[in-house]
Amino acid sequence: MSAFKNTAPVVWLLIAIAVFIGGMIMLLDVKLAWDIIITGISIMLVVVGVMYLSAIFLKKDESKLKELGIGLLCLFGGIFTYANPQFLKVPFSFAIGMLGIIIGCFVLISSLKLKSDGASWGWTMLVALVYIGLGIDMAFFATTGRIFGIIFGVYLIFFAFNIFGDALVSLMKHNSGAQKAKKHMRVTLPLVFAAFLPMRMLKKVNQLVEEEPDALLLLEDHSIERTTDMEIFIHTREGLIPGMGHVDASMGECVYSYGNYDDSTWKLGGFLADGVLVEMPKEEHVKQALKVEKKILMGYGLSLTPEQKSGVQEQLEKLLSQTMPWEPKAEQADKGEIAGEPRDFSDVSSQLYNDAKASFYKFKQGNEFKTYYALGTNCVKLVDTIVGKTGIDLIKVNGIITPGAYLDYLDRLYDRGDSIVVSRTLYQDIENNMAKDNRVSSV
C-alpha cells in the first residue's frame, strides 16, 4: 500500500465496491453467499492439491510421500467439501459462536471491573450480553447460518465504507470535511487476526535481519519530511504473550506507558492488577526496551496542529490529575523506606526506576484505568484515550482493542502518505545500532 497516495486510491475504491457487494450478498441471500464461500474453498483446496501432486514430478532425490499425502488430502478434501457443504457450515457456525461467547465473557469481566472501579460500565455490559446471546444462538441453535450471514454481512459493509473513506480522504486530502467524517468511520480488523500482527512484525524483521541485514524492506521512505510532535511505540518480542505486543506514546521527550507494573496486585497471572501509569524519558525508555527487555519497537511519528497538541496536552493533564504517586520497591529502598539497595530489586517497575529514571502513578477510584485489564482497560486504551485528541482514535466496536489493531491502523495511515502519521521507525538492538527509516544511527 505504499503507493496508495498516487494511483492506489482508485484501486481501493474498486476494492471497497467489491467488499460492499460481498456484504450485501451475505446480508440478503445467505444461501448464495455460502455457496460462493464453499465453492471458493473447494476450488482453493483442489488447486493446492494439484500443486502438491505436481511437485512430485519435479523432485528427484527427496522423499515424495509428504507431497503425495498432502496433495491427495487437499484434492479429495476439496471435492468432499463441495459435495457436502453442511460438514463445513455446521462446525464453522459452532466455532464462530463459541468465539463470540468467549469474547462476550471477556467483555463482561471488563464491565464488572469498571463497575467495581466506579467508572461507567452500562454500555460495556450491553455489548457483552449481545456477544454472548448471539454466540449461544450461532453455536447451539442456528442451522442455516442466517445469524452469521447478517453479522458478517453488516461487518463487510462497514469495512467497505472504511476502505472507501481511506481512499476518498486520500483523493480529497485538502478537504477538511472529508477528514472529519473519516474520523468517525473506523472499522478494525477482526480481533482474532489483529491480535497476532505484532508477532508477524517480529517474524518479518527477524527474517530480514537474518537474510538481508542491510535491506530494511519493511520501511518505506516518503519524500515529504514533516516535523514529528508525538510518537506511538508498538513493542513486541519472542513468546506468545509478549508477542501480542504493548503500546505506549511519547509527547516531546517524555514517554507515557500504562500497564500492570505493580506485580504485588496481580490476579490471573497479571490479566487483572492495579493500573499504573509510568512517565519516563524517551531515550531511556528506548534503551530499556531494546537492551534489557530484548524487544523490537516500531515507532509511528505524528505531526500535529497546534490545536491537536493542545488537546493531547489537556488530556494528559486530565489523566494525571486523577492519579496519585506510587513508589516501586527500588524507589522505596532509594528513599530509605525499606531495607536494601535499589539494585537489589528486579521487578519490572524497579528496573524502570533504576534504568529509565521512571516516575509512577496509580489512578483514583472513579477512573476507568484504576484497574488494569489485559483485554479491556489496557495499554492500548490509554494511548487511544490520549491520541484520540489528534483525530485518529479507533472506534472499539467489539469492546476489546489489541496492540495488533493499532499496528494495522497506524500502518495504513502511514502508507496512505497524506495523514498525520508521517514517519515509521524500526528500533532494534543490533550491535548497539538503531535502524531508523532507511538510515542507521547510534542509540
VOGU-3710 file (C-alpha; in Angstrom, 3 decimals, decimal comma):
1> msafkntapv> 0,000/0,000/0,000  2,975/2,333/-0,162  1,689/3,678/-3,486  -1,698/4,438/-2,020  -1,194/8,184/-2,252  -0,663/8,042/-6,040  -2,653/5,551/-8,127  -3,950/3,285/-5,383  -6,989/5,343/-4,263  -8,860/4,359/-7,444
11> vwlliaiavf> -7,900/0,708/-6,968  -9,054/0,794/-3,357  -12,344/2,397/-4,382  -12,922/-0,641/-6,610  -11,977/-2,973/-3,742  -14,427/-1,116/-1,482  -17,195/-1,665/-4,040  -16,363/-5,392/-4,264  -16,360/-5,781/-0,460  -19,660/-3,871/-0,252
21> iggmimlldv> -21,270/-6,175/-2,841  -19,995/-9,197/-0,892  -21,525/-7,800/2,290  -24,866/-7,179/0,617  -24,935/-10,714/-0,786  -24,156/-12,139/2,663  -26,831/-9,926/4,238  -29,641/-10,502/1,725  -29,036/-14,024/0,446  -27,012/-16,072/2,904
31> klawdiiitg> -27,520/-19,279/0,881  -25,924/-17,698/-2,207  -23,111/-16,316/-0,053  -22,460/-19,730/1,489  -22,479/-21,315/-1,981  -19,846/-18,814/-3,111  -17,718/-19,398/0,013  -17,969/-23,198/-0,222  -17,167/-23,143/-3,935  -14,184/-20,854/-3,350
41> isimlvvvgv> -12,794/-23,011/-0,550  -13,318/-26,177/-2,610  -11,543/-24,721/-5,636  -8,681/-23,495/-3,451  -8,236/-26,940/-1,875  -8,277/-28,658/-5,285  -5,724/-26,181/-6,704  -3,416/-26,677/-3,698  -3,801/-30,445/-4,026  -2,903/-30,356/-7,719
51> mylsaiflkk> 0,141/-28,176/-6,959  1,403/-30,638/-4,354  0,820/-33,601/-6,666  2,624/-31,760/-9,459  5,593/-31,198/-7,148  6,101/-34,972/-7,066  7,302/-34,912/-10,678  9,692/-32,027/-10,001  11,527/-33,785/-7,156  14,271/-36,236/-7,949
61> desklkelgi> 16,119/-37,436/-4,882  13,938/-36,368/-1,934  11,038/-38,322/-0,482  7,761/-37,753/-2,317  5,494/-39,316/0,284  4,734/-36,000/2,066  3,718/-34,237/-1,162  1,595/-37,210/-2,196  -0,237/-37,319/1,144  -0,915/-33,556/1,335
71> gllclfggif> -1,885/-33,410/-2,331  -4,402/-36,263/-2,096  -5,807/-34,905/1,187  -6,383/-31,437/-0,310  -7,747/-32,814/-3,576  -10,281/-35,154/-2,001  -10,998/-32,580/0,735  -11,967/-30,019/-1,901  -14,238/-32,462/-3,717  -15,834/-33,639/-0,443
81> tyanpqflkv> -16,412/-30,050/0,767  -18,149/-29,110/-2,482  -20,344/-32,218/-2,406  -21,149/-31,979/1,338  -21,160/-28,270/2,340  -23,005/-28,976/5,615  -19,853/-30,611/7,014  -18,156/-27,206/6,818  -21,076/-24,923/7,680  -22,059/-26,551/10,982
91> pfsfaigmlg> -18,556/-26,679/12,567  -17,864/-23,176/11,244  -21,017/-21,747/12,832  -20,203/-23,535/16,091  -16,636/-22,198/16,133  -17,752/-18,617/15,416  -20,466/-18,907/18,065  -18,031/-20,155/20,704  -15,649/-17,339/19,798  -18,497/-14,875/20,350
101> iiigcfvlis> -19,241/-16,401/23,759  -15,580/-16,214/24,796  -15,239/-12,581/23,698  -18,532/-11,792/25,445  -17,242/-13,277/28,702  -14,065/-11,183/28,458  -16,112/-8,032/27,848  -18,416/-8,997/30,741  -15,396/-9,165/33,064  -14,400/-5,719/31,797
111> slklksdgas> -17,849/-4,305/32,621  -17,747/-5,764/36,147  -14,261/-4,294/36,626  -15,486/-0,861/35,507  -18,432/-1,077/37,907  -16,102/-2,005/40,776  -13,855/0,979/39,936  -16,810/3,361/39,952  -16,496/4,109/36,218  -19,169/3,989/33,503
121> wgwtmlvalv> -19,996/0,335/32,789  -23,529/0,018/31,339  -22,621/0,122/27,631  -19,829/-2,432/28,107  -22,263/-4,769/29,877  -24,726/-4,448/26,987  -22,009/-5,270/24,445  -21,060/-8,357/26,480  -24,639/-9,628/26,640  -25,083/-9,142/22,875
131> yiglgidmaf> -21,902/-11,124/22,167  -22,915/-13,948/24,498  -26,510/-14,079/23,223  -25,519/-14,154/19,549  -22,738/-16,648/20,287  -25,116/-19,064/22,007  -27,592/-18,792/19,147  -24,935/-19,411/16,480  -23,184/-22,243/18,328  -26,186/-24,255/19,504
141> fattgrifgi> -29,358/-23,211/17,658  -28,527/-21,757/14,242  -28,699/-24,332/11,449  -28,846/-22,157/8,316  -26,042/-19,721/9,124  -28,508/-16,844/8,908  -27,290/-15,099/12,064  -23,684/-15,350/10,929  -24,692/-14,076/7,479  -26,319/-10,982/8,959
151> ifgvyliffa> -23,396/-10,196/11,291  -20,669/-10,827/8,724  -22,631/-9,015/6,015  -23,005/-5,905/8,174  -19,295/-6,095/9,076  -18,271/-6,284/5,402  -20,494/-3,330/4,539  -18,962/-1,189/7,275  -15,480/-2,376/6,323  -16,205/-1,351/2,720
161> fnifgdalvs> -17,133/2,127/3,933  -13,880/2,099/5,885  -11,829/1,358/2,744  -13,904/3,828/0,751  -13,269/6,503/3,385  -9,494/5,967/3,288  -9,469/6,246/-0,494  -11,782/9,263/-0,519  -9,717/11,146/2,059  -6,597/10,363/0,022
171> lmkhnsgaqk> -8,225/11,776/-3,102  -9,579/14,800/-1,181  -6,693/15,343/1,199  -7,230/19,101/1,329  -10,920/18,759/2,185  -11,294/19,214/5,966  -14,890/17,927/5,846  -13,738/14,579/4,460  -11,030/14,356/7,114  -13,528/14,972/9,933
181> akkhmrvtlp> -16,020/12,462/8,522  -13,319/9,780/8,260  -12,558/10,159/11,965  -15,945/8,616/12,749  -15,685/5,784/10,193  -13,213/3,259/11,531  -13,706/-0,495/11,495  -10,724/-2,537/12,671  -9,543/-5,966/11,612  -11,302/-8,830/13,415
191> lvfaaflpmr> -9,782/-9,387/16,856  -8,573/-12,916/16,043  -6,398/-11,626/13,176  -5,307/-8,272/14,623  -4,034/-9,742/17,901  -1,200/-11,603/16,167  0,095/-8,747/13,962  2,929/-7,752/16,352  4,214/-11,350/16,196  4,043/-11,179/12,413
201> mlkkvnqlve> 6,030/-7,931/12,508  8,700/-9,564/14,714  8,938/-12,595/12,422  9,287/-10,353/9,373  12,004/-8,217/10,969  13,937/-11,263/12,182  13,764/-12,786/8,721  15,043/-9,584/7,125  17,899/-9,294/9,604  18,894/-12,923/9,006
211> eepdalllle> 18,633/-12,879/5,224  19,346/-9,254/4,275  20,679/-7,323/7,284  21,347/-4,193/5,222  17,994/-4,095/3,413  15,240/-2,895/5,714  12,473/-3,640/3,226  9,852/-3,221/5,915  10,297/0,538/5,857  9,344/2,842/3,009
221> dhsierttdm> 10,723/6,371/2,898  8,213/9,061/1,994  9,616/12,054/0,176  7,841/14,696/2,278  9,573/15,421/5,583  7,369/16,820/8,345  8,019/17,653/11,976  7,196/14,860/14,427  5,439/16,104/17,563  4,375/12,774/19,041
231> eifihtregl> 5,422/9,134/18,644  3,461/5,943/19,279  5,525/2,834/20,062  4,422/-0,734/19,308  6,508/-3,253/21,301  6,930/-6,952/20,625  9,364/-9,778/21,437  9,623/-13,561/21,318  6,916/-15,545/23,135  3,145/-15,894/22,895
241> ipgmghvdas> 2,027/-13,303/25,474  4,898/-10,795/24,939  4,447/-11,324/21,206  0,923/-9,884/21,410  2,597/-6,543/21,959  2,475/-3,414/24,090  1,719/0,200/23,172  2,880/3,474/24,678  3,296/7,042/23,456  5,726/9,942/23,775
251> mgecvysygn> 4,960/13,638/23,776  8,136/15,590/23,258  10,904/13,758/25,121  8,634/12,064/27,670  7,029/8,615/27,263  3,767/7,584/28,942  3,101/3,881/29,425  0,239/2,102/31,197  0,183/-1,446/32,478  0,237/-3,946/35,349
261> yddstwklgg> 3,556/-2,689/36,750  2,687/-3,476/40,389  3,145/-7,254/40,403  2,036/-7,490/44,063  -1,536/-6,804/42,883  -1,569/-9,319/40,028  -4,581/-11,593/39,593  -4,877/-14,338/36,954  -1,207/-14,016/36,112  -1,390/-10,265/35,581
271> fladgvlvem> -4,559/-10,125/33,456  -6,036/-8,060/36,300  -3,984/-5,728/38,500  -3,755/-2,180/39,777  -3,333/0,114/36,799  -0,037/2,030/36,843  0,882/4,982/34,615  4,623/5,322/34,003  6,347/8,543/32,940  9,959/8,326/31,715
281> pkeehvkqal> 12,451/9,962/29,317  12,081/8,779/25,727  15,764/7,958/25,180  15,962/5,887/28,368  12,691/4,155/27,502  14,032/3,016/24,116  17,303/1,782/25,624  15,451/-0,132/28,350  13,131/-1,807/25,835  15,925/-2,803/23,437
291> kvekkilmgy> 18,786/-3,735/25,737  17,084/-5,011/28,901  13,727/-6,349/27,705  15,148/-7,504/24,327  12,238/-6,134/22,314  11,912/-4,508/18,950  9,911/-1,278/18,673  8,044/0,235/15,765  7,582/3,959/16,307  4,965/5,969/14,405
301> glsltpeqks> 5,611/9,714/14,362  2,646/12,114/14,337  2,754/15,662/13,012  0,146/17,660/14,954  -1,522/21,016/14,529  -1,355/23,473/17,465  -4,973/22,566/18,302  -4,160/18,842/18,325  -1,083/19,349/20,501  -3,160/21,396/22,911
311> gvqeqlekll> -5,840/18,668/23,005  -3,283/15,949/23,736  -1,660/18,020/26,472  -5,042/18,737/28,080  -5,897/15,026/28,030  -2,564/14,145/29,640  -3,089/16,746/32,360  -6,613/15,452/32,932  -5,337/11,881/33,357  -2,513/12,944/35,672
321> sqtmpwepka> -4,937/14,981/37,800  -6,806/11,725/38,529  -3,686/9,888/39,768  -1,579/9,714/42,895  2,169/8,935/43,080  3,191/5,321/43,629  6,649/4,058/44,567  8,112/0,734/43,382  10,391/-1,193/45,734  13,584/0,252/44,257
331> eqadkgeiag> 12,367/3,795/44,876  11,322/2,909/48,429  14,804/1,480/49,042  16,383/4,572/47,477  14,480/6,756/49,948  15,313/4,508/52,899  11,699/3,456/53,397  12,566/-0,252/53,159  15,783/-2,204/53,656  18,123/-2,902/50,768
341> eprdfsdvss> 19,672/-1,161/47,786  17,656/-0,078/44,705  19,604/-2,533/42,518  18,584/-5,417/44,786  15,083/-5,432/43,270  14,468/-6,982/39,835  10,731/-6,458/39,267  9,842/-4,523/36,104  8,851/-1,301/37,876  12,117/-1,303/39,870
351> qlyndakasf> 14,104/-1,873/36,675  12,370/1,089/35,059  13,111/3,219/38,113  16,779/2,189/38,164  17,475/2,229/34,429  14,982/4,678/32,907  14,515/7,227/35,716  10,771/6,497/35,627  8,014/8,033/37,769  4,894/6,008/38,662
361> ykfkqgnefk> 1,252/6,867/39,305  -1,887/4,940/40,235  -5,411/6,054/39,375  -8,012/7,104/41,919  -11,442/5,498/42,446  -13,900/6,509/39,737  -11,401/6,376/36,856  -11,728/3,538/34,338  -7,952/2,980/34,434  -7,864/2,266/38,170
371> tyyalgtncv> -7,715/-1,462/37,445  -5,677/-2,808/34,545  -7,428/-5,489/32,492  -5,452/-7,083/29,653  -8,466/-7,473/27,353  -10,197/-4,197/28,142  -8,679/-1,325/30,074  -5,167/-1,947/28,798  -2,140/-0,099/27,414  -3,798/0,469/24,041
381> klvdtivgkt> -6,903/2,013/25,520  -4,907/4,576/27,490  -2,842/5,554/24,435  -6,027/5,727/22,362  -7,570/7,998/25,007  -4,637/10,406/24,644  -4,139/10,120/20,882  -7,879/10,413/20,258  -7,464/14,169/20,624  -5,494/14,139/17,372
391> gidlikvngi> -8,426/12,745/15,406  -7,112/9,215/14,757  -8,920/7,423/17,567  -10,248/3,911/16,976  -13,900/3,010/17,450  -13,902/-0,071/19,713  -16,898/-1,811/18,167  -16,130/-5,067/19,994  -15,138/-3,718/23,414  -11,632/-5,192/23,042
401> itpgayldyl> -8,720/-3,444/21,368  -5,291/-5,007/20,865  -1,807/-3,686/20,021  -2,192/-5,502/16,704  -5,297/-3,472/15,831  -3,356/-0,277/16,495  -0,398/-1,546/14,466  -2,656/-2,277/11,494  -4,373/1,112/11,793  -1,155/3,165/12,037
411> drlydrgdsi> 0,461/1,205/9,203  -2,445/2,042/6,926  -2,360/5,717/7,880  1,390/5,881/7,246  1,151/4,018/3,927  -1,589/6,383/2,784  1,014/9,130/2,665  -1,219/12,101/3,473  -2,230/11,531/7,105  -0,766/12,944/10,320
421> vvsrtlyqdi> 1,280/9,717/10,687  4,415/10,949/8,917  7,190/8,571/9,968  7,698/4,914/10,772  10,848/3,965/12,674  12,156/0,491/13,428  14,120/0,396/16,691  16,218/-2,734/17,060  19,310/-3,527/19,111  21,779/-4,816/16,524
431> ennmakdnrv> 25,378/-4,288/17,701  24,309/-1,163/19,570  22,763/0,363/16,442  19,231/1,535/15,833  17,647/1,191/12,384  15,683/4,302/11,552  13,652/4,583/8,326  16,192/3,637/5,629  19,106/5,062/7,639  21,147/3,713/10,556
441> ssv> 22,127/5,792/13,594  23,511/5,056/17,053  21,248/4,600/20,073
//
